[in-house]
Amino acid sequence: MGASETPEWARLNREHWDEKVPVHVASEFYDLAPLRAGEGRLYPVEEAELPHIAPEGWQGKRVLHLQCHFGADTLVLAQRGAEVVGLDFSMPAVKQARALADELGLADRSRFVCADLYDARHALPQPESFDVVYTTWGTIGWLPDIAEWARIIAWFLKPGGRMYFADGHPAAFVFDDPRPGAPTADLDGGPARFPTARFSYFEAQPLDLDEGADYADPDAELANSRTVEWMHPLGQTLTALIDAGLSIDFVHEHDAVPWQMFSVLEPRGDGLWGWPATPWLPLGVSLGATRREH
Ligand SMILES: C[S@@+](CC[C@H](N)C(=O)[O-])C[C@H]1O[C@@H](n2cnc3c(N)ncnc32)[C@H](O)[C@@H]1O
């Protein structure tokens, strides 16, 4: 995608993410202390599941991290011995990732590339060159074409290579916090501001949103607040991966996610936010898949 033909959704979303980078780097949400101490950690969801993706460990594994943001998770995998390539369309994010890699002494096994996901084949022109494609928490909602996303993943994976995905559950994205004045719902433990339906699960049109709040810093008010996002039903995502040449190894639904998706959620003390009592809806979903042999 050349600059002259950048569609409006990509421009709006990139300006939004460019502005978020310094906010996130300065936030407590992205706590870089463990990474700086040489002991970077991922969320409990990934820590529990990644042994299935790399059973022999990360040493020497070639990992492509799509939509890597400013590289914190990418560099956790590098710290464990992987050779990582992070790709993101935000230049401030990529510059920050490179600076972090230098600071951590991981520049020799990490590379950060600035490109739109849909230009990834041009930005990194080596097909079948990765053992693992990794992409987590806040990724496909920014992408219009899930079939092409899946084909790009398949294109980069060696036959037998694995992909790992974790994100908000599409059923949870139907909901949002109730508008001011909306009635409360009775949950276990009393009335609470239970999320109300906002979007159709099957919405195929882009969602034009205008929200200045930021999940990592409740005090931040973003100037570049307009974004364009997409709903992706779970069946479509799974089928896109199968059609692209991957076999699904597992699909796990989770009752907790790494950010306060709804105001009623409570911190669990392990970095995840969950329901106050009964887990009403799946909040997150994760999957592992393997690129089929030719
Ligand atoms: C929520 S973040 C990814 C989360 C990551 N797990 C983290 O917290 O570090 C989403 C990332 O997707 C990137 N992004 C959004 N749309 C993109 C696109 N079309 N191509 C490449 N990167 C994109 C943004 O720049 C942002 O860094």
The ligand as a Tripos MOL2 file, in Angstrom:
@<TRIPOS>MOLECULE
LIG
   27    29     1     0     0
SMALL
NO_CHARGES

@<TRIPOS>ATOM
      1 C1         -3.3600   -3.1360   20.5920 C.3       1 LIG1
      2 S1         -1.8590   -3.0210   19.7150 S.3       1 LIG1
      3 C2         -1.2400   -4.6330   19.6890 C.3       1 LIG1
      4 C3         -1.1320   -5.0790   20.9970 C.3       1 LIG1
      5 C4          0.1270   -5.6520   21.4820 C.3       1 LIG1
      6 N1         -0.1610   -6.9590   21.9390 N.3       1 LIG1
      7 C5          0.6070   -4.8550   22.6520 C.2       1 LIG1
      8 O1         -0.1880   -4.5570   23.5450 O.co2     1 LIG1
      9 O2          1.7720   -4.5480   22.6970 O.co2     1 LIG1
     10 C6         -2.3900   -2.8890   18.0410 C.3       1 LIG1
     11 C7         -1.2440   -2.5590   17.0970 C.3       1 LIG1
     12 O3         -1.7180   -2.7820   15.7710 O.3       1 LIG1
     13 C8         -1.0810   -1.8410   14.9400 C.3       1 LIG1
     14 N2         -1.8720   -1.7840   13.7110 N.ar      1 LIG1
     15 C9         -3.1650   -1.4330   13.5700 C.ar      1 LIG1
     16 N3         -3.5510   -1.5550   12.2820 N.ar      1 LIG1
     17 C10        -2.4630   -2.0030   11.5950 C.ar      1 LIG1
     18 C11        -2.2180   -2.3200   10.2310 C.ar      1 LIG1
     19 N4         -3.1800   -2.1860    9.3040 N.pl3     1 LIG1
     20 N5         -0.9910   -2.7580    9.8740 N.ar      1 LIG1
     21 C12        -0.0060   -2.8950   10.7990 C.ar      1 LIG1
     22 N6         -0.1660   -2.5910   12.1110 N.ar      1 LIG1
     23 C13        -1.3860   -2.1510   12.5010 C.ar      1 LIG1
     24 C14        -1.0630   -0.5640   15.7650 C.3       1 LIG1
     25 O4         -0.0900    0.3560   15.3210 O.3       1 LIG1
     26 C15        -0.7760   -1.1160   17.1600 C.3       1 LIG1
     27 O5          0.5860   -1.0460   17.4540 O.3       1 LIG1
@<TRIPOS>BOND
     1     1     2 1
     2     2     3 1
     3     2    10 1
     4     3     4 1
     5     4     5 1
     6     5     6 1
     7     5     7 1
     8     7     8 2
     9     7     9 1
    10    10    11 1
    11    11    12 1
    12    11    26 1
    13    12    13 1
    14    13    14 1
    15    13    24 1
    16    14    15 ar
    17    14    23 ar
    18    15    16 ar
    19    16    17 ar
    20    17    18 ar
    21    17    23 ar
    22    18    19 1
    23    18    20 ar
    24    20    21 ar
    25    21    22 ar
    26    22    23 ar
    27    24    25 1
    28    24    26 1
    29    26    27 1
@<TRIPOS>SUBSTRUCTURE
     1 LIG1         1 GROUP 0 **** ****
